[in-house]
Amino acid sequence: MSTICYSQQAGYVDFLQAKPEISFNVQEKKVFGNVTYQFKVLAPIDSIFLDAKKMTFTNVQVNDRKIKYENDGNKLWLIDDFKEGIDYSLTFSYEAIPQKALYFVGWDNEAPNQIWTQGQGKYTSNWLPSIDDTNDKIEFDLSITFQSDYQVIANGKLVDVERLDHSDNYTWHYDMKQPMSSYLVALVIGEYDKKVEISESNIPLEMYYYPKDSNVVEPTYRYSKQMFDFLESEIGVSYPWQNYKQIPVHDFLYAGMENTGTTIFADTYVIDSIAFIDKNYVNVNAHELAHQWFGDLVTAKSGEHHWLQEGFATYYALLAERDVFGDNYYYWRLYEYYHELINQERLNQGTSLLNPKSSSLTFYKRGCWVLHALRENVGDEPFKEALQAYLEKHKFKNVETSDFISEVEKTSGLKLDSFVDTWIVSDVFPQEKAHELLLQSTFIQEYEMVDCELANARCDYYLEATISDEAKSKIISQIPNRIPEKLFNSSLKVRQAIATNVTQIPVGLKPMYETLLDDASYATVEAALYHLWLNFPQDRALYLNKTSDLIGFKDKNIRLLWLVLALSTTDYKAELNNEFYRELVGYTSEKYNFEVRLNAFQYIDAMALYNDVSIDNLKQATKHHNWRLVKFAKDKLEQLKNKKQ
């Protein structure tokens, strides 16, 4: 076998196109594939490879002839006398039981039956032989065979759905026109309907949803078309793919993932209009959409330049939200990022933006701040001209930080060495410079001026003044024991601040505080219910009866709290206590998404009410694919074991 190392192969071989034909055995959680790769040899070499984790291979051929190959469990090595300048066709069949990157959800329990992928950080090579190196971009045209009563969704344009002879199976054929890194290859299989809108540039926007969720499609995907049209205009480079699909899935690992033209996101963001107030999909929607340019069209060469993806996606998502919600929203989010970065500094965890081991906070939010500061430094037009040149020059290629900075220097006529050293290279976030930029907003100026912790502060006046909801909420948090009754005649946001911060409720405010249970905010109702229950034991049954039909967010925040309070209320429907407890324990089962399960486990743990069913569900949770649930379950089982000893 050749001693050519991983990073060297790109100089010898260029994989151009892949045509995988994929099928599944859901009972065995197995993937089958027949794959054709087209590649060009750039320099003579005696072996090349594909990344392939724990797969078996048969019928390995190059240009229709069998060749020697080796499978070491991590790579498929092709051993031959590969000649420079020749186009090659590689074909093979394979099988795999993926340990990660492709997940079979629900097929052996009550959760929705789905198959979905997550390649970033997990590697597509766990289910599809491919190239883990992001610098090798390939055109992937997937054909996927599955049962006819499911939807099959993948990157690219659906060009044909073919029924197999004498079978209930169909093959969905997808076509891509441009290359991408293999971590962006995606597929989803499940039961879906879809809503389609057309962008101003004539791009189909396909928004998928579960058939049972047809009544919440609008709040879930609210502002999608507006943000798409805005980003195309703001970026100044046409959307680079054939269509844009968004698909919710059960128990996704993250909020969302920007697979090329095919964003997959957690179905906990499928929400109604009340949930939209406090927890909506808008930011995730905008972030993953921005990645279609920053990460998918141009991809960082290495982890050192990861901010070119996450920082840019965070910044352009914030610009899209600014177009929807206004300037104050934009500066408020920058202000929040600013304080998060300062807190990171206080913990001595700040790092350079070019450190591949930096935190997500650094990559995302410091990266966003860099772009805001740079645009303020060089001006709108030079910034936008540079961005367009950067994307056009490097589209479907890989980039590093200097590629972008050099374009900004060209269009602005400025040398940016000092800016780069201060904002990008330094381990220290430039707090003072960032604060100066924040103070360009009168909204932020007002927020900082209104402060009850300052000498001679006029707190009572602030509560009656015409100031922003954010500023008024700040005052409420500082003087929760001095809230006047008339403050309840305020916005939802201010009333939520009251519900959250006024934990000891004066009897005189009780009637007004009780009105918080009627607010169109699941977060407000949850906080108000808990604080009313604590403060007025004599009225607990009244509050529980009033909220008995409420569920809350997708994590069932209100319902779970309600069950715990009902179980903790003496003589409240005592005949139903066993039923309440069974319901609470039931939410720990794998039928529910991991957020519901975590919340239920945490309540059961706080009440020390584990039973055999919840213990069994805790053990099952240790085998889940979501690391947060797995960690909680393992830690809790260890604690319970130690208590018994």
Summary of the structure (lengths in Angstrom):
residues: 645
radius of gyration: 27.5
end to end distance: 54.5
largest distance: 88.1
contacts: 2146
relative contact order: 0.06
helix: 46%
strand: 21%
